[in-house]
């Protein structure tokens, strides 16, 4: 928000002109919704994903093509993450916002040839490792690559997409639940590591089952039987715009829930209402 500008009274008024963002897993689902919103708010946005065809279709359909760039990246590859950041800086001159959204979910485990059930000892061990490698290590590799650029400007945003507490500890939901719990720990630790740097690290969740490819066939059947409906990816848009803006300065190590965002409130109040306690206990300073 430019100096002297009036504070936005609605989330749609937030502008991110002059900011540069990377959103991983941006070809579809939650990532596509968040990356599109950032571009529409004026941020130069790199849509990163493994699926080049889906990326091309997503970016090609945007009105804000000048603000968007599609770049393929395998976040499990350290050099690919470093190159993504380097290519982003070469194209747009900086990098201030990273949304760690890419990952693998329960559907990957269910479809794996070595999976007999969702019980941990009957799941495909190779796919188990792939989920951890992508969700946990990939989030680390992207943040590690991005932070040096943010430190240059002494301002930055890292947003890690995780999941609800119930999903993290639900029966027969590993390794996905395991990986997202690890990312919550990454959020809390990195927020402390970067304290005072101008870079914040926060978690963002939809707040329920979102209609994406992450949802396994069995989970879809269970949800239908229970009469539950899916959240749409757009539920992530208001909190990601707020987190990416200067309105969230000083908020770090927090956890926001898209479903709890109240659009009738000013953005700051809506953000506080959408904030939920972290899933891990806050450690007193004397115990750290």
Secondary structure, 3 states (H helix, E strand, C coil): CCCCCCCCCCHHHCCCCCCEEEEECCCCHHHHHHHHHHHHCCCEEEEEECCHHHHHHHHHCCCCHHHEEEEECCCCCHHHHHHHHHHHHHHHCCCCEEEECCCCCHHHHHHCCCCCCCCHHHCCHHHHHHHHHHHHHHHHHHHHHHHHHHHHHCCEEEEEECCCHHHHHCCCCCCHHHHHHHHHHHHHHHHHHCCCCCEEEEEEECCCCECCCCCCHHHHHHHHHCCCCCECHHHHHHHHHHHHCHHHCCCCCCEEEHHHCCCCCCHHHHHHHHECCCCCCCCCHHHC
